Amino acid sequence: MGGCCGGSCGTGGTGGAGSPSGRQADFRRILTIALVVNALMFAIELTASLRADSTALRADALDFLADAANYGISLWVLSRALEWRSWAAVVKGLSLGAMGLWVVASAAWNASTGVVPDAPTMGLIGLLALAANVSVAALLFAGRRGDANMRSVWLCSRNDALANIAVMVAGAGVWSTHTGWPDIIVAAGIAGLSLTAAWSILRQAFGELRAEHGVRVG
């Protein structure tokens, strides 16, 4: 079927940068960078979210953690058969879906308590997170039309960059309205992105499993 890097498929070959093995080595280096960046940003954003009492920042921090774990899984299965990569994408899709549902519940809880987060912290950390995710998304752009495993890491970084912009908008909304509603609305939006990406990843992964290995799923 379709290619691993938006073109031809396969993990064999001994050629240079243009060969399948060369492209896979490049993708492995990119995933390693993405793993480190996301792990660092998780620690930074989680700390900031606790200080700012921001649900949107907390949801974004957990997104960084999920992505760091996903990149680690992707590195583990990168040189394995398509079935392994597709099942890894299934795990990613399920984790994204679970995170989205958790954020919905968290946003509902914060709406009932009426917490007003710290707007300047939201804006500053949102800008830092955006810079990190745009950098990672740019590195991963070439793999956006690969198999479900490669496409899933691109979707995660793309959605994270959109979420970071939304967090900054929420910070401005909290500052102007002096209420926590912008924070809650953005948290719900991040949950929607996670659930949409989860559905897309799971649909492609299950399709690959059926097409390549005859596995009946769903």
N, C-alpha and C positions, 0 to 999 in steps of 0.2 A: 504494500500500500504506500501511502505518501511518506515523505522523507522525514528524517530525524531533525534536520536543521533547515527546514523549509525547502528542501530539494530532494536529493537521493537519500536512501535509507541504508542502514547497515552499520555495524561496529567494527568491521574488518578493515584491512588496508594498512599500509605502512608508509604512505606518502607524507608530504609536508603539510603546510597549513591548509591547503585546499582539499586534502583527502578527508574521508570520514573520520579516521583516527585523529587527524590534526584538528578538525573542528571539535571533536569530542574533548580533546585536551584543552582547547581554548575555553569551551563551555565549563569544564571542570574548574579552571582557574577563576572564571567569572563567578561561579557558584560559591567558591571559597571566599572571595571578596564580599559577596552578598551576605554570606553567613556571618562574617565578622561584623559588618556594618549593622546588620539587623540585631545582633546580640547586644552590641554597644548601645544602640538606640533604644532597645527595650529597657535597659537599666536606667538610662537617662530619663526616658519619658515616664516610666513607672514612678520614679522618685518625684518628678515634677507633678504628676497627676495627684499624688498623695498630698503634696504641699498645696496644690491649687484647688483641691476638692472638685476636680473636673472629670465627669463621666466620659466625655469625648476623648480626653487625653488618655484616660485609663483604657478605653476600648482600643485606641490607637497603639498603646504600649503592648497590649495583649496581641494585637495584630503583628507587631514586630517580633514577638516571641514565637507566634505560630509560623511566621515566615522563616525565622532562623531554624526552627525544627524542620520545616519543609525543605529548606536548602540542604540541611544535613541528610535527610532522606534521599533527596535527589542525587547528592554526591555518592551515596552508597549504592544506588541502583543504576547509575549512569552507564556503566559498562555491561550491565546485565541484559537479559533478553527482554523483548517488548512486554511480555506478560508481567515481569517484575515491575517494570516502569509504569505499566497501566495500573497495577494494584497499588503502587505507591501513590499514584494520582488519586485513587479511590480514597486512601487514607487522608490525603490532603483535602479532598472535597468534603469528607465527613467532618474533619476538624474545623474547616471554615464554616460549615453549617452550624456546628455546635457553638462556635464562638459568636456567630450572628444571633443565635437564639439567646445566649447569655447576655449579650449587650441589650437586647430588647427588654429582658427582665430587669437588668440593672437600670436602664433608662426609666422604666416604670416606677422602680423604687425611689429613684432620685426625684421624680416628679411629685411623689407623695410627700417627700420630706422637705422640699423647697430649698435645697442647698444652692447658694450662689457662688460659683467658682471664681478664681482669681483670673481676670481677663488678660492682664499683661503677660502672665506666665503662659497662658494658653497660646497667645500670639507668638511669643518668642520661641517656645518649644515646637509649635506647629511649623514655623519657618525652618528651624533646624531639621526637623523630620522630613520636610518637603525636599530640602537640599539632598539629604541622604537617599531618599527614595527615587528622586529624579535621576541621580547618578547611577543607582542600581538598575532602574528601568532602562536607561540608555544602554548599559552594558548587556542587558538581557534581550534587547529589541530584536536581534537577529534570530532568536529562538522562538519567537512568538507563534510561528506556524509549524513548529515541529510536532512531535507526538504529544500525548496528553500530559506527560510528565514535564516536558520542556515548556509547553504552553502554559501550564499551571503556574510556573514560577514567574513568567512574564505577566500573567493576569494579576498575581499577588502584588507585584511591584507597581503596576499601573493603578490598581485600585487603592493602594496605599498612598500614592501621590495625590490622587483625587481626595482621599480622606484628609490628608494634611491640609489641603487648601480649605476644606470645609471646617476643620478645627480652627484655623485662623479667622474665618468668617464668623464662627461661633464666638470666638473671643471678642471680636468687635461688637457682636450682638449683645453679649453679656455686659460689656462696658457701657453700651448706649442705653440698654433697657434696665440694668441693675436687677435682672432676674436670671434664673438658671435655665429658662426655657430654650434659648438658642443652643446651649450645651446639650440639653436633652434631645432636641430635634436632630442635631448633627450626629449624636451617638446612635440614634435610630437609623439615620442615613447610612452610617458605616455598617450597621447590621444588615441593611438592605444590600449593600455592595457585596458583603461577605456571602450572603445567601444566594445572590445571583451568580457570583463566581463559582460557588460550590456546585450549583446545579449544572453550570456549563462544563466544569471539570469532570464531574461524575458522568454526565451524558457522553462525553468523548471517550473517557476511560472505559466505560462499559461497552461502547461501540467497538473499541479496539479489541477488547477481550473476546467479544462475539465474533468479529471478523477474522482475527488472527488465530484464535485457539479454540473456537467453538464452545466457549464457556457460556452457559445459560445463566444470565444474571438479570433479575427483575422480570 
